[in-house]
Amino acid sequence: MSIASEFKEFAMKGNVVDMAVGVIIGAAFGKIVSSLVENVIMPPLGVALSGVDFSDLGSQIGQAPDGTPVVLKYGAFIQTIFDFVIIAFVLFLALKGINKLKTPPAPAAPPAPPREEVLLEEIRDLLKK
């Protein structure tokens, strides 16, 4: 068996193709969620928070030998965590909506038996006594 035929067999296995499709769809879905957060969620949230941006927060902890300040940028870390929480929440809501669409509706209660059957059951129960 040649290398080309072995590679073709490997590449065409169901798991590899499914994984490739999953990665591509995941990347596209990631762009959708990022756009939703960046363009729809963040503008009203920025107005509500009066334009607070944590990424500028930092503390100088020393000076490098060339004279440039060494800054501990903890604000960028806080901003990244804040962005992650917002993206995770939006993703949670999106997946919750998708899962709600996938679940089948609850089965309807069985209809009540006709009046004749109810009367016949009552007569039967009386005769048993």
Secondary structure, DSSP 8 states (H G I E B T S, - for coil): --HHHHHHHHHTSHHHHHHHHHHHHHHHHHHHHHHHIIIIIHHHHHHHTTT--GGG--EEEEE-TTS-EEEE-HHHHHHHHHHHHHHHHHHHHHHHHHHHHHS-----------HHHHHHHHHHHHHH-
